[in-house]
């Protein structure tokens, strides 16, 4: 991509480190530290932050303090504080915690759905319908994530017809118009991203489409730019590149938020994020976790800003 290719287009990034990232960590990050990290993320300009997940504490002990974290954060005007919700009980907890938005999840892969959620795809969809109805009654924003949209570690390729079917049912039967296609184990590649996004947007033009990539095979940012070319402007990312699905063999971290913001802004896109503040937060997170994290911009030293439009880019 050449310098200036973004032409000032605004891109929306949802931060998922506090949920998708921390759920894969061996240790428990203290509640006060989670709250402080959420504050730093919001202060950097991120307008949507997935704060936690209302799942069983036995299944994901790293997020057992979801209510306490929601209670402790300071709500910034204009920011959306979201939570992942797996079922009706989780939705009731999210409503009580005053989450601004709930993210309901199922897998496009039957095998992964049974491994991750312990139920069939149809059963998960029925649970999503019930939970979405509760959220709508409470006046909450509702989104859905479709895991393994770009491939499954158990089944391999997922037919495009399966993705289109679930997107249509989520929209028409569950009333959900914001859907994220998730590359749960980093199997996506740019041509597949362009093709699948094109099919979904053509078949379901009313869907507000987002993309969730992992960097397992080193193609995370390349897939983002393929998504941009296909017209997507909403992306998930995790601070310092942490995360990975505990129920997907070989899965590694999400695309890194600060690496993504850096790549977008030097390409001419607008994100409205304080990158230096974000890098500082990534460094703090690495200290909290006590081990190196995959993010690269944080450790790479001085960086170039975007080239002015009237000057040639690198290699010209």
C-alpha positions as semicolon CSV with decimal commas, in nm:
position;residue;x (nm);y (nm);z (nm)
1;X;0,000;0,000;0,000
2;X;0,147;0,337;-0,094
3;X;0,161;0,636;0,137
4;X;-0,159;0,832;0,139
5;X;-0,375;0,541;0,026
6;X;-0,622;0,593;0,311
7;X;-0,731;0,933;0,179
8;X;-0,837;1,042;0,529
9;X;-1,100;0,769;0,573
10;X;-1,198;0,719;0,939
11;X;-1,139;0,372;1,082
12;X;-1,298;0,238;1,402
13;X;-1,097;0,009;1,628
14;X;-1,245;-0,192;1,915
15;X;-0,997;-0,279;2,188
16;X;-1,032;-0,638;2,314
17;X;-0,723;-0,697;2,530
18;X;-0,913;-0,679;2,859
19;X;-1,136;-0,966;2,750
20;X;-0,999;-1,164;2,456
21;X;-0,642;-1,095;2,561
22;X;-0,657;-1,163;2,934
23;X;-0,872;-1,476;2,903
24;X;-0,572;-1,657;2,758
25;X;-0,326;-1,552;3,029
26;X;-0,218;-1,808;3,287
27;X;-0,227;-1,559;3,573
28;X;-0,498;-1,331;3,712
29;X;-0,455;-0,958;3,661
30;X;-0,579;-0,767;3,966
31;X;-0,912;-0,589;3,933
32;X;-0,760;-0,250;4,014
33;X;-0,501;-0,300;3,740
34;X;-0,772;-0,390;3,487
35;X;-0,964;-0,075;3,579
36;X;-0,652;0,141;3,549
37;X;-0,574;-0,013;3,210
38;X;-0,930;0,053;3,091
39;X;-0,887;0,417;3,192
40;X;-0,562;0,447;2,996
41;X;-0,718;0,290;2,689
42;X;-1,013;0,530;2,699
43;X;-0,778;0,825;2,758
44;X;-0,586;0,731;2,442
45;X;-0,902;0,794;2,238
46;X;-1,034;0,441;2,187
47;X;-1,411;0,475;2,159
48;X;-1,508;0,110;2,206
49;X;-1,346;-0,112;2,467
50;X;-1,448;-0,468;2,544
51;X;-1,415;-0,458;2,921
52;X;-1,478;-0,821;3,016
53;X;-1,693;-1,128;2,960
54;X;-1,990;-1,250;3,163
55;X;-1,901;-1,616;3,148
56;X;-1,868;-1,878;3,418
57;X;-1,585;-1,802;3,659
58;X;-1,502;-2,172;3,654
59;X;-1,457;-2,167;3,277
60;X;-1,261;-1,839;3,259
61;X;-1,127;-1,752;3,606
62;X;-0,919;-1,465;3,461
63;X;-1,246;-1,270;3,410
64;X;-1,424;-1,365;3,731
65;X;-1,427;-0,997;3,836
66;X;-1,633;-0,870;3,540
67;X;-1,892;-0,695;3,759
68;X;-1,625;-0,529;3,973
69;X;-1,438;-0,397;3,669
70;X;-1,755;-0,250;3,518
71;X;-1,841;-0,095;3,853
72;X;-1,495;0,059;3,891
73;X;-1,446;0,223;3,550
74;X;-1,515;0,589;3,485
75;X;-1,755;0,623;3,194
76;X;-1,614;0,868;2,943
77;X;-1,868;1,052;2,724
78;X;-1,872;0,905;2,375
79;X;-1,698;0,582;2,476
80;X;-1,871;0,244;2,447
81;X;-1,796;-0,014;2,717
82;X;-1,878;-0,358;2,584
83;X;-1,891;-0,713;2,717
84;X;-1,892;-1,057;2,562
85;X;-2,203;-1,255;2,661
86;X;-2,243;-1,629;2,592
87;X;-2,601;-1,690;2,707
88;X;-2,913;-1,551;2,876
89;X;-2,760;-1,568;3,226
90;X;-2,461;-1,372;3,100
91;X;-2,697;-1,118;2,945
92;X;-2,874;-1,067;3,276
93;X;-2,537;-0,998;3,440
94;X;-2,439;-0,758;3,161
95;X;-2,763;-0,564;3,199
96;X;-2,712;-0,538;3,576
97;X;-2,354;-0,416;3,520
98;X;-2,477;-0,150;3,273
99;X;-2,266;-0,259;2,978
100;X;-2,325;-0,025;2,684
101;X;-2,300;-0,302;2,426
102;X;-2,306;-0,680;2,434
103;X;-2,124;-0,909;2,196
104;X;-2,298;-1,244;2,145
105;X;-2,083;-1,525;2,010
106;X;-2,118;-1,849;1,818
107;X;-1,897;-2,035;1,572
108;X;-1,942;-2,093;1,202
109;X;-1,780;-2,432;1,267
110;X;-1,994;-2,698;1,434
111;X;-1,686;-2,868;1,579
112;X;-1,542;-2,549;1,724
113;X;-1,882;-2,446;1,860
114;X;-1,918;-2,774;2,048
115;X;-1,561;-2,746;2,182
116;X;-1,583;-2,379;2,277
117;X;-1,948;-2,343;2,383
118;X;-2,039;-2,705;2,460
119;X;-2,343;-2,702;2,236
120;X;-2,452;-2,725;1,873
121;X;-2,458;-2,428;1,640
122;X;-2,838;-2,431;1,634
123;X;-2,851;-2,433;2,015
124;X;-2,609;-2,139;2,029
125;X;-2,819;-1,949;1,779
126;X;-3,134;-2,000;1,987
127;X;-2,947;-1,872;2,294
128;X;-2,835;-1,569;2,094
129;X;-3,194;-1,495;1,991
130;X;-3,311;-1,504;2,353
131;X;-3,021;-1,293;2,477
132;X;-3,061;-1,040;2,194
133;X;-3,428;-0,999;2,283
134;X;-3,334;-0,924;2,645
135;X;-3,074;-0,672;2,532
136;X;-3,318;-0,498;2,298
137;X;-3,573;-0,470;2,579
138;X;-3,305;-0,312;2,798
139;X;-3,210;-0,064;2,526
140;X;-2,859;-0,203;2,483
141;X;-2,653;-0,212;2,166
142;X;-2,611;-0,568;2,035
143;X;-2,340;-0,720;1,816
144;X;-2,251;-1,077;1,725
145;X;-1,921;-1,250;1,655
146;X;-1,900;-1,545;1,419
147;X;-1,592;-1,744;1,517
148;X;-1,390;-1,948;1,265
149;X;-1,533;-1,754;0,972
150;X;-1,207;-1,793;0,780
151;X;-1,127;-2,151;0,874
152;X;-1,146;-2,401;1,159
153;X;-0,862;-2,597;1,325
154;X;-1,087;-2,905;1,330
155;X;-1,276;-2,880;1,000
156;X;-1,047;-2,673;0,779
157;X;-1,222;-2,450;0,526
158;X;-1,568;-2,324;0,618
159;X;-1,792;-2,291;0,309
160;X;-1,893;-1,935;0,225
161;X;-2,254;-2,054;0,212
162;X;-2,232;-2,136;0,583
163;X;-2,108;-1,786;0,668
164;X;-2,382;-1,626;0,457
165;X;-2,646;-1,846;0,622
166;X;-2,549;-1,747;0,976
167;X;-2,515;-1,378;0,885
168;X;-2,862;-1,383;0,732
169;X;-3,016;-1,563;1,031
170;X;-2,845;-1,333;1,283
171;X;-2,981;-1,033;1,096
172;X;-3,329;-1,152;1,004
173;X;-3,420;-1,382;1,295
174;X;-3,220;-1,235;1,585
175;X;-3,235;-0,869;1,478
176;X;-2,857;-0,824;1,495
177;X;-2,714;-0,587;1,236
178;X;-2,354;-0,558;1,364
179;X;-2,160;-0,877;1,293
180;X;-1,789;-0,950;1,324
181;X;-1,629;-1,217;1,106
182;X;-1,360;-1,370;1,326
183;X;-1,036;-1,535;1,214
184;X;-1,009;-1,730;1,538
185;X;-0,686;-1,917;1,459
186;X;-0,523;-1,689;1,204
187;X;-0,607;-1,898;0,897
188;X;-0,724;-1,603;0,684
189;X;-0,526;-1,462;0,393
190;X;-0,589;-1,143;0,192
191;X;-0,757;-1,298;-0,114
192;X;-0,995;-1,496;0,109
193;X;-1,073;-1,184;0,312
194;X;-1,157;-0,981;0,001
195;X;-1,372;-1,261;-0,143
196;X;-1,566;-1,343;0,174
197;X;-1,623;-0,981;0,273
198;X;-1,744;-0,909;-0,079
199;X;-1,993;-1,197;-0,066
200;X;-2,126;-1,097;0,277
201;X;-2,165;-0,732;0,184
202;X;-2,337;-0,824;-0,142
203;X;-2,576;-1,071;0,023
204;X;-2,639;-0,869;0,340
205;X;-2,584;-0,500;0,257
206;X;-2,756;-0,381;0,576
207;X;-2,504;-0,553;0,804
208;X;-2,253;-0,333;0,982
209;X;-1,955;-0,561;0,924
210;X;-1,643;-0,584;1,143
211;X;-1,334;-0,803;1,119
212;X;-1,143;-0,977;1,397
213;X;-0,801;-1,112;1,300
214;X;-0,531;-1,310;1,478
215;X;-0,168;-1,302;1,371
216;X;-0,099;-1,675;1,406
217;X;0,052;-1,703;1,058
218;X;0,186;-1,349;1,031
219;X;-0,088;-1,215;0,802
220;X;-0,290;-1,009;1,049
221;X;-0,217;-0,660;0,917
222;X;-0,217;-0,777;0,554
223;X;-0,568;-0,908;0,616
224;X;-0,673;-0,574;0,766
225;X;-0,568;-0,393;0,448
226;X;-0,753;-0,650;0,240
227;X;-1,061;-0,578;0,452
228;X;-1,014;-0,205;0,398
229;X;-0,998;-0,260;0,023
230;X;-1,327;-0,451;0,050
231;X;-1,492;-0,160;0,231
232;X;-1,474;-0,259;0,600
233;X;-1,397;0,019;0,850
234;X;-1,446;-0,165;1,183
235;X;-1,169;-0,385;1,327
236;X;-1,091;-0,556;1,658
237;X;-0,740;-0,548;1,805
238;X;-0,570;-0,620;2,137
239;X;-0,318;-0,403;2,316
240;X;0,035;-0,548;2,286
241;X;-0,102;-0,824;2,062
242;X;-0,206;-1,055;2,346
243;X;-0,476;-1,320;2,331
244;X;-0,577;-1,636;2,153
245;X;-0,866;-1,879;2,176
246;X;-0,812;-2,134;2,459
247;X;-1,022;-2,388;2,266
248;X;-0,841;-2,361;1,932
249;X;-0,512;-2,553;1,904
250;X;-0,220;-2,333;1,800
251;X;-0,407;-2,003;1,825
252;X;-0,189;-1,704;1,911
253;X;-0,255;-1,340;1,981
254;X;-0,487;-1,090;1,822
255;X;-0,353;-0,827;1,587
256;X;-0,178;-0,568;1,800
257;X;-0,366;-0,242;1,857
258;X;-0,066;-0,010;1,854
259;X;0,082;-0,186;1,549
260;X;-0,254;-0,153;1,372
261;X;-0,296;0,217;1,456
262;X;0,059;0,287;1,340
263;X;0,002;0,104;1,009
264;X;-0,328;0,279;0,947
265;X;-0,213;0,630;1,028
266;X;0,107;0,620;0,818
267;X;-0,117;0,497;0,533
268;X;-0,339;0,804;0,557
269;X;-0,635;0,667;0,756
270;X;-0,779;0,855;1,053
271;X;-0,819;0,671;1,385
272;X;-0,832;0,952;1,641
273;X;-0,595;0,762;1,872
274;X;-0,301;0,894;2,075
275;X;-0,045;0,637;1,959
276;X;0,218;0,741;2,212
277;X;-0,034;0,698;2,493
278;X;-0,132;0,360;2,353
279;X;0,233;0,248;2,340
280;X;0,273;0,354;2,702
281;X;-0,030;0,146;2,799
282;X;0,114;-0,153;2,611
283;X;0,437;-0,125;2,807
284;X;0,243;-0,116;3,132
285;X;0,043;-0,422;3,030
286;X;0,362;-0,614;2,954
287;X;0,489;-0,535;3,304
288;X;0,160;-0,654;3,457
289;X;0,175;-0,982;3,268
290;X;0,539;-1,043;3,351
291;X;0,637;-1,177;3,010
292;X;0,719;-1,040;2,662
293;X;0,425;-0,957;2,437
294;X;0,408;-0,979;2,054
295;X;0,361;-0,608;1,980
296;X;0,636;-0,461;1,760
297;X;0,591;-0,083;1,740
298;X;0,633;-0,057;2,118
299;X;0,983;-0,208;2,096
300;X;1,107;-0,083;1,761
301;X;1,231;0,261;1,866
302;X;1,174;0,589;1,677
303;X;0,917;0,575;1,401
304;X;0,832;0,784;1,097
305;X;0,513;0,984;1,078
306;X;0,300;0,979;0,765
307;X;0,464;1,129;0,457
308;X;0,297;1,448;0,332
309;X;0,086;1,387;0,025
310;X;0,310;1,606;-0,192
311;X;0,626;1,409;-0,113
312;X;0,722;1,061;-0,233
313;X;0,697;0,773;0,006
314;X;0,975;0,529;0,090
315;X;1,123;0,358;-0,213
316;X;0,983;0,611;-0,463
